[in-house]
Amino acid sequence: MAKIALITGATSGIGAACAATFAAQGYDLILIARRENLLISQAEELTSKYNVQVKKIQADVRDKENINYVLDILPAEWKKVDVLVNNAGLSQGLDPIDKGDTDDWDRMIDTNVKGLLYVTKVVSSWMVERKQGHIINIGSIAGKEVYPNGNVYCATKHAVDALNKGMRVDLLPHGIKVTAINPGMVETEFSLVRFKGDENRAKKVYDGLEPLMAQDIADAIWYAASRPAHVNINDMLIMPTAQATGTIVKRD
C-alpha cells in the first residue's frame, strides 16, 4: 500500500489543497470533514485524477466518541498513517472579551484544541506502535502574538503552539516528527466563517493586499513532510509579503 496521509478539515481551504498535494505525490488519503457532499465529490476527483485510494470520514472533530469510533473501525492497513495534518480549525467572532459570545468560545476551544487532541491521541498511538510518523499541526500567527479582539481565538492557537512543543518532547523516543505550520493572512473560508457568512465583511479583510492562498500553505506542509528522515521542520511562520505582524499590513 502507498503511504497514507490523514487530513482533518479536508474539504476546503488549506485542507483541500493539502489533499490534492499529497495525492499528487502518490499518497492514499483519509479525509475527515463535516460536509459529506463535499467529501464525496472531492474523493471522486482525487481518485480519478491521481489514481489514489481515498477513505472518506464524515465527522466533526469535536465529537470525541464519534472520532474514536470512526478511526477505530478503519481496516488495519489504513491505520498505518504516515502523515497526520491537523487542519480542522476556525475562528468565531471578533469581539472584545466583555462582549464575547460564550457559544463562539466553546466552538473555538472544542474545535481548535480539543478536536485536535482527540484525533492526535488515536493516530499518534498508531504511530507509536510503528515507531514512525509525522504530525503536522496548523497553527496561526495568532498563536505567536495576540491582537485586539482576538482573545479566545488567539488563546486556542497559543494552546496549539504549546501542544506542538509538548508532542515533540513526548513522541521523540518513538521517532515521530512534529511540525507546526503557522500562517498569516490566507484567503480561504476562514474570514467568512469568523463573520458567520457576512461576505462583505469577510472580503474587506483582504482589501488592498495580496494574501496567501491555500496552496501556498499546502506547499509548505509538503516541504516539511518530504524532508529526509533525519530532518524535522519544528516550526514555520508564513506571512504574505504585505503583512509584518498579526495587525500591521500594507494596503494599496
C-alpha positions in Angstrom: 0.0 0.0 0.0 1.1 3.6 -0.7 2.0 6.0 2.1 -1.1 7.4 3.9 -1.9 11.0 4.9 -4.8 11.7 7.2 -6.2 15.3 6.9 -8.8 16.9 9.0 -11.0 19.8 7.7 -10.2 18.3 4.3 -12.9 19.7 2.0 -12.0 23.3 1.8 -9.1 25.8 2.0 -5.8 24.5 3.3 -7.2 21.0 3.9 -8.4 20.6 0.3 -5.1 22.0 -1.0 -3.2 19.5 1.2 -5.3 16.6 0.0 -4.6 17.4 -3.7 -0.9 18.0 -3.0 -0.4 14.7 -1.1 -2.5 12.8 -3.7 -0.3 14.3 -6.5 2.7 12.7 -4.7 1.0 9.3 -4.6 -0.3 9.3 -1.1 -3.5 7.5 -0.3 -5.8 9.7 1.8 -8.0 9.5 4.8 -10.1 12.7 4.7 -12.2 13.9 7.6 -14.7 16.7 7.3 -18.2 17.6 8.3 -19.7 18.2 4.8 -20.5 14.8 3.3 -21.4 16.2 -0.1 -18.1 17.9 -0.5 -16.2 14.8 0.7 -17.9 12.7 -1.9 -17.1 15.0 -4.8 -13.6 15.6 -3.6 -12.8 11.9 -3.2 -14.2 11.2 -6.7 -12.0 13.9 -8.2 -8.8 12.9 -6.4 -9.3 9.2 -7.2 -9.9 9.9 -10.9 -7.1 12.5 -11.3 -4.3 10.9 -9.2 -5.3 7.2 -9.1 -5.1 7.1 -5.3 -7.3 5.5 -2.7 -9.4 7.7 -0.5 -11.2 6.9 2.7 -14.0 9.4 3.4 -15.0 10.1 7.0 -17.9 12.4 7.6 -17.3 13.6 11.2 -16.9 16.6 13.4 -13.6 16.5 15.3 -15.4 18.0 18.4 -17.3 14.7 18.8 -14.8 12.6 20.9 -16.9 9.4 20.9 -17.6 9.5 17.2 -14.0 10.3 16.3 -12.8 7.4 18.4 -15.3 5.2 16.7 -14.7 6.1 13.1 -11.0 5.8 13.5 -11.2 2.6 15.4 -13.2 0.8 12.7 -10.7 1.6 10.0 -9.2 -1.5 8.5 -5.7 -2.3 9.9 -3.9 -1.3 6.7 -5.4 2.1 6.9 -4.1 2.7 10.4 -0.5 2.8 9.1 -0.8 6.6 8.8 2.5 8.3 7.8 1.4 11.9 8.0 -1.4 13.5 10.1 -2.3 17.0 9.1 -4.4 18.6 11.9 -6.0 21.3 9.8 -9.6 21.5 11.2 -9.9 24.8 13.0 -11.9 28.1 12.9 -12.4 31.5 14.4 -15.8 32.8 15.5 -16.5 36.5 16.1 -14.1 39.4 16.6 -15.3 41.0 19.9 -13.7 42.3 23.0 -13.6 39.9 25.9 -16.5 41.6 27.7 -18.8 41.3 24.7 -17.7 37.8 23.5 -20.3 35.1 22.8 -19.6 32.1 25.0 -21.0 29.8 22.4 -18.4 31.1 20.0 -15.7 30.5 22.6 -16.9 26.9 23.2 -16.8 26.2 19.4 -13.3 27.5 19.0 -11.9 25.7 22.0 -13.7 22.5 21.2 -12.5 22.5 17.6 -9.1 24.1 17.7 -7.8 22.5 20.9 -9.9 19.5 21.9 -10.7 18.3 18.4 -7.0 18.4 17.5 -6.3 16.4 20.7 -9.0 13.8 20.0 -7.6 13.0 16.6 -4.0 13.1 17.7 -4.4 10.8 20.6 -5.7 8.0 18.3 -3.4 8.5 15.4 -0.3 9.1 17.5 -0.9 5.7 19.2 -0.8 4.0 15.8 2.5 5.9 15.0 4.0 4.9 18.4 3.3 1.2 17.6 5.1 1.6 14.3 7.9 3.8 15.6 7.4 6.3 12.8 5.1 9.1 11.6 4.8 12.8 11.2 2.2 15.1 12.9 1.7 18.5 11.2 -0.4 20.9 13.2 -1.8 24.0 11.6 -1.5 27.0 13.9 -1.5 30.7 13.1 0.2 34.0 13.6 -2.4 34.2 16.3 -0.5 31.6 18.2 2.6 33.8 18.2 1.0 37.1 19.2 -2.3 38.5 20.5 -4.2 41.1 18.6 -7.2 43.3 19.6 -10.5 41.3 20.0 -8.7 38.1 19.1 -8.6 37.0 22.8 -10.1 33.4 22.7 -9.1 32.6 19.2 -5.5 33.7 19.9 -5.6 31.6 23.2 -6.6 28.5 21.2 -3.8 28.9 18.8 -1.3 29.6 21.6 -2.5 26.3 23.0 -1.7 24.6 19.7 1.7 26.2 19.8 2.3 24.7 23.3 0.9 21.3 22.2 3.4 21.2 19.3 6.2 21.5 21.7 4.7 19.0 24.2 4.0 16.5 21.4 7.6 16.8 20.1 9.0 16.0 23.5 6.6 13.2 24.3 7.0 11.5 20.9 10.7 11.9 20.5 11.5 8.5 21.9 9.4 6.9 19.3 11.0 8.7 16.3 7.8 10.7 15.4 8.2 14.1 13.9 6.1 17.1 14.9 5.8 20.2 12.8 4.0 23.5 13.4 2.8 25.5 10.4 1.7 29.0 11.3 0.1 31.1 8.5 -0.7 34.7 8.5 -3.5 36.0 6.3 -4.7 33.2 4.0 -7.8 33.8 1.7 -10.0 30.8 2.4 -13.4 30.4 4.1 -11.7 31.5 7.4 -13.0 35.1 7.5 -16.4 34.0 6.1 -16.7 31.6 9.0 -15.4 34.1 11.5 -18.0 36.6 10.4 -20.8 34.0 10.2 -21.4 34.3 6.5 -21.1 38.1 6.1 -19.4 38.1 2.7 -18.8 41.8 2.5 -17.1 41.9 5.9 -15.0 38.9 5.1 -13.9 40.4 1.8 -12.7 43.6 3.4 -10.1 41.6 5.4 -8.1 41.2 2.2 -8.9 44.5 0.5 -5.8 46.2 -0.9 -3.3 43.4 -0.4 -2.4 40.0 -1.8 -2.9 37.4 0.9 -1.5 33.9 1.0 -3.5 31.2 -0.8 -4.3 27.8 0.5 -1.9 26.2 -2.0 1.0 28.3 -0.5 0.4 26.6 2.8 0.0 23.2 1.3 3.3 23.7 -0.5 5.0 24.5 2.9 3.3 21.4 4.5 4.6 19.2 1.7 8.1 20.6 2.1 8.1 19.7 5.8 6.6 16.3 5.1 9.1 15.5 2.3 12.3 16.1 4.3 14.7 13.2 4.8 14.1 11.0 7.9 16.8 12.8 9.9 15.4 16.3 9.3 12.4 17.8 11.1 11.0 21.3 10.5 9.9 22.2 14.0 8.1 25.5 13.3 7.3 27.6 10.3 5.7 31.0 10.3 4.5 32.0 6.8 3.2 35.5 6.0 2.2 37.3 2.9 4.7 39.9 1.8 2.2 42.6 2.7 1.9 41.5 6.3 4.5 42.2 9.0 2.6 41.2 12.2 -0.9 40.0 13.0 -2.2 43.5 12.7 0.4 45.5 10.6 -0.3 45.2 6.9 0.4 47.3 3.8 -2.7 48.0 1.7 -2.5 49.7 -1.7 
